[in-house]
Amino acid sequence: MTSILYGRPPAVFDPPADATQTSPLIPGSADLAEMAAASLDAATILAPPGVLERRYVLALALKALKPGGRLDVMAPKLKGGSRLGKELRELGLEPVESAKAHHRRCELVRPETVTGLDDAIEAGTARLVPGLDAWSQPGVFGWDRVDGGTALLAANLPPLKGAGADLGCGFGALSTVALASPAVTSLDMIDLDRRAVECARRNVEDPRARLHWADARTVDLTDLNFVVMNPPFHDGGAEDKALGQAFIRKAAAMLKKGGVLWMVANRHLPYEAELNAAFARVRPVADQGGYKVFEALK
Ligand SMILES: C[S@@+](CC[C@H](N)C(=O)[O-])C[C@H]1O[C@@H](n2cnc3c(N)ncnc32)[C@H](O)[C@@H]1O
């Protein structure tokens, strides 16, 4: 039996242990878009929260399923779950709906033909976003705009030099600004999201850039001159300040003595104690529009 999993559904849904993982947020996983049409017996999907992203994933899974194959999809009620049934019925499908552990679940057997899949795939695929002038994809962080925090950090960033890293690089907005300095010799760009890394690869065509589809907390880099970051503050949809704090500790570990961290964060997030513990000198540089920018010297 050939089956895929997308994401990590809660154990109460009994996700298959032997299925191929296809979430772009799990480094090393397979890409659902690369699965051959009508090749799968079953797909179990923890549906993502964004509408375009969710419809894209469901359409890819339905395309990859054989007629007669089983789709089992669930999402937290307040993060798309309440719309799942409607979205599947819009594709002409008849899911059996149930509720469990604050999730809505839809199960169905794929009929011989399903219409509307190509439109959903096209709407969710990576593209050159007009106005942004960068490649991006629904589901990537702030996919069709430059984040306000990123813009504030970019406006305050001095010309950088030497070897650096961008932790949680997204589609590459901050990296592009960092690489504008000719004194930068290399830039390691790291993101957990395969889609972000693939878009960043297209946006930053620079021989000094190296892309990593990885968890920044586990990447082995040392002796850097600088780190730039707009760290994530959500893990699996819930606000998680520990993630940003871990990024601060990791940035400090990557830097050489005298190296500098430039970071931006939402104003309400408590990062000062972590910065002061990990760095010799911390300077608040800007506080505007709900964001704060820090320069921290190791
Ligand atoms: C606030 S966004 C910033 C994106 C980009 N640097 C920008 O300024 O637009 C944080 C990024 O961190 C990524 N991310 C989340 N957890 C991560 C992890 N453990 N390791 C690496 N990247 C992660 C997210 O996919 C997202 O692209």
The ligand as a Gaussian input file, in Angstrom:
#p B3LYP/6-31G(d) Opt

LIG

0 1
 C        9.127000      35.914000      10.842000
 S        9.566000      34.923000       9.439000
 C       10.839000      35.883000       8.672000
 C       11.055000      35.522000       7.219000
 C       12.055000      36.407000       6.460000
 N       13.362000      36.446000       7.116000
 C       11.537000      37.798000       6.334000
 O       12.125000      38.655000       6.993000
 O       10.573000      38.026000       5.617000
 C       10.408000      33.580000      10.195000
 C       10.873000      32.481000       9.247000
 O       11.463000      31.445000      10.041000
 C       11.137000      30.191000       9.465000
 N       11.268000      29.182000      10.536000
 C       10.374000      28.801000      11.480000
 N       10.909000      27.896000      12.303000
 C       12.191000      27.708000      11.876000
 C       13.258000      26.885000      12.309000
 N       13.139000      26.112000      13.383000
 N       14.429000      26.932000      11.619000
 C       14.562000      27.731000      10.535000
 N       13.577000      28.528000      10.076000
 C       12.415000      28.515000      10.745000
 C        9.743000      30.364000       8.921000
 O        9.484000      29.414000       7.896000
 C        9.799000      31.813000       8.402000
 O       10.189000      31.846000       7.052000

